[in-house]
Amino acid sequence: MMSRGWSREALAKRLEEAADVLARLPEERVPGIYDLWPRITGAPYSGSCPAAPSPEAIDRMDEALRWLGWLEPEERCLVWLRAEGLPWKRITHRLGIGRTTAWQRWTIALLKIATRLNVRLNNSWPRDDNK
């Protein structure tokens, strides 16, 4: 966050961090069900595993994921695909829209979040996250 408030670039970075943290969290396991087979992944073992995210990073991820609830489902999908690092070409193909349209919608979605957060910083926004 900037000292004057949230910018589109700062939000994009925070959402990228959230996507990275989510990818590094351990897989959820169902209690009582397990197997003894070794895990086989698509890539050969390189000897290095990504570091587990810090509790602070997980808290920031949770906060950023709540922000996505302020967007329409199509905006949420677009913003998250970009946060995961998907190139614009793949995003536009997947969503069936042009690159300029995708970028404009992504920008508008980030500005919606930034506006809400910046108004909150000025203490003039009610604390009800459900609206």
Secondary structure as UniProt FT lines:
FT   TURN            3..4
FT   HELIX           8..24
FT   TURN            31..32
FT   HELIX           55..68
FT   TURN            69..70
FT   HELIX           73..83
FT   TURN            84..85
FT   HELIX           88..95
FT   HELIX           99..121
FT   TURN            122..123
FT   TURN            129..130
//
